[in-house]
Amino acid sequence: MKQYDIIVIGGGHAGIEAARASARMLCSTALITMSTSTIGVLSCNPSIGGSAKGHLVKEIDAIGGIMPLIADRSGLQFKMLNTSKGPAIWSPRSQNDKFLYPMYAQQSLQNIGNLEILEGTVEKLLISGREVYGVIYNGEEIRCKALILCGGTFLNGIMYTGKEQTVGGRINEKAARGLSDSLLEYGFEIGRLKTGTPPRIYADSIDYAKVRIESGDESPTPFSHRTTHVKNTMVCYGTNTSKQTHAILEQGFIDSPMFTGLITGRGPRYCPSIEDKIYRFQERDSHQIILEPESLFGNSVYVNGFSTSLPKEIQEQALRTIPGLEHVRIEKYGYAVEYDFFYPYQLMYTLESKRLNRLYTAGQINGTSGYEEAASQGLIAGINAAAKVKGIPELILERSDAYIGVMIDDLVNKSSDEPYRIFTSLAEYRLLLRQDNAFERLYEKTAHYGLHGGSERKVVKSIQLRKELEESLQQVRIPKDSVNDIYASVQETPVKESELITTMCKRPSVTLSLIREKTSVLDSWKGTAFDSILRQADIDIKYEGYIARHLADIEKFKELEHKVIPTGYDYDGLTSLSSESREKLKKIKPQSIGQASRIPGVSPTDISLLVIDLKR
Ligand SMILES: Cc1cc2nc3c(=O)[nH]c(=O)nc-3n(C[C@H](O)[C@H](O)[C@H](O)COP(=O)(O)OP(=O)(O)OC[C@H]3O[C@@H](n4cnc5c(N)ncnc54)[C@H](O)[C@@H]3O)c2cc1C
């Protein structure tokens, strides 16, 4: 009988990171997936990153995961989003080649010494008491010390287009049956969610004279520190729906699985289907559509903004009312998929189950939506499962450490019944959790897990250089005339005396690179290699006050996080608790007062009662 340290089920974005992390931490690992050729497939949009999701990708890079590198290699267009706003919410995004992404993902798993990839379906988990010890796969028993389940949208998946229903987790792929039942027996609370995807159309059926060009950045930047250079090799196109489009779509509502009640699971609120948008925002005559080429090697275009499960003929007629798509030919119709997920309050911060020892779950199965959310959970689950097997400390990221920490904390404590997507607005320490400083936040905390391959040293060096630069700038004064020259060039009011560089940089339009350009004080920092160091030092100086306030808040936050609630604490014994708080606390079983205070419905008064009781 085969025996591994760790079995990972699923070759999606969660499973890839989990298996790679576990194997690189020297655990013998089996990745079991239904089809090895679909490892790393981009089920929906051919794109990585985006608002807050880009932060997750940068954090994966800092910890040593693989998604950022694959995204760079398969990238067709790169764009930093939100640059007209503050640096906290700048987020990198790429359009990717849907054939190259899985190809590089599959290559990244080859030749990892401890990793074996097995093709087939896991039908059952083997559990004894509270311990998971293996799986039945293709009728065969395989044993393990820890198991990571990354089943995505496949558990009891059903796909819908109009009244058509097909059993499956993704187009042309079957569903996973049996796994949910294995876990229901152990008291797991399972729900249903849905997600959808738009039609894909043929590129040569678009009238390009009627659509606008959407370009990438002039100087595109990669996600990964391992990539030296990326370039834009294609553009996207923008267009809009009209009243006529909406009228046609409405005709299909009577056959829509969402409106007829066929689908009961909730879909992502922030990424609604076109029928949902029309229904919810009836005052709007138009919605934006972005046409995103899916590959350099094909003729397929993703119709972003037009996710739908309406009948095929309605999809086609409606698309043909959109400028540029009058003669469109459809390659694949849009569809929705409904699947099982496990309410994530049943998890610990390590992503290990509270119910069964050494069972970890990661990705869409935990109620999230999105490749980046899945990959970052996979990475954390992989590290923690391997850490447990090896008996070394596990990795828990807090809300003040990373967006990954924010996401896991939200999942565990809020355990919503609609798909979870990360947003910058969810992070209370946004200014500290920037995409540009992910490495500085996470490298030292995680380097000992050994997921990096050596190229991280140059980032560590550049962090050191930046600190030296910031230190050296503290007392540098610029003569009045030079200051006023610089201020005049950006329409800032002049001054009467010389100024410290750190004071000058507090003005919104004055940057270190401008000072470098106009004076000789930063001559030793000339050259594009120093650009990012200067940019980051600039943010540190400009936002010094806010950053100091955040750091003080984090100290307070940590105090509460470190007030531990003992496992098995008897909430019934604390009779003064409100019944709502008691019910929530018993369900979620928070590990600390900080965690308890973030559970919706647990009142501040009840938190005070708990603190007093624990002091006793
Ligand atoms: C139709 C559709 C539309 C989507 N729309 C969006 C969107 O608009 N926005 C967005 O952010 N995200 C969207 N997604 C979600 C996105 O694809 C996922 O968030 C992401 O792929 C989740 O990654 P994962 O690793 O959790 O699971 P998946 O990528 O789903 O991978 C699951 C893996 O598990 C394997 N597997 C499952 N069960 C078994 C088993 N029993 N035995 C062996 N292998 C098994 C499968 O073969 C697969 O490899 C959509 C997905 C689909 C299918």
The ligand as an ORCA input file, in Angstrom:
! r2SCAN-3c Opt
* xyz 0 1
  C     -17.653     28.411    -14.323
  C     -16.710     29.067    -13.384
  C     -16.767     30.416    -13.240
  C     -15.916     31.078    -12.379
  N     -15.990     32.425    -12.272
  C     -15.123     33.096    -11.495
  C     -15.151     34.506    -11.445
  O     -15.941     35.154    -12.084
  N     -14.274     35.131    -10.645
  C     -13.385     34.438     -9.903
  O     -12.605     35.045     -9.194
  N     -13.357     33.106     -9.927
  C     -14.193     32.436    -10.714
  N     -14.173     31.087    -10.766
  C     -13.467     30.441     -9.754
  C     -12.064     30.069     -9.998
  O     -11.978     29.227    -11.070
  C     -11.691     29.412     -8.730
  O     -11.780     30.346     -7.693
  C     -10.357     28.802     -8.653
  O     -10.042     28.059     -9.767
  C     -10.397     27.936     -7.415
  O      -9.260     27.198     -7.318
  P      -9.282     25.851     -6.530
  O      -7.877     25.374     -6.531
  O      -9.948     26.036     -5.236
  O     -10.204     24.891     -7.365
  P     -10.306     24.515     -8.892
  O      -9.506     25.402     -9.743
  O     -11.757     24.373     -9.158
  O      -9.631     23.090     -8.932
  C     -10.182     21.984     -8.290
  C      -9.339     20.789     -8.608
  O      -9.736     19.694     -7.806
  C      -9.808     18.517     -8.595
  N     -10.720     17.624     -7.892
  C     -11.915     17.944     -7.337
  N     -12.435     16.872     -6.721
  C     -11.552     15.845     -6.892
  C     -11.527     14.497     -6.495
  N     -12.517     13.963     -5.772
  N     -10.484     13.734     -6.870
  C      -9.458     14.243     -7.577
  N      -9.433     15.538     -7.961
  C     -10.454     16.325     -7.634
  C     -10.262     19.010     -9.945
  O      -9.923     18.101    -10.936
  C      -9.454     20.308    -10.044
  O      -8.165     20.045    -10.499
  C     -15.003     30.362    -11.622
  C     -14.955     28.972    -11.759
  C     -15.796     28.328    -12.642
  C     -15.724     26.848    -12.781
*
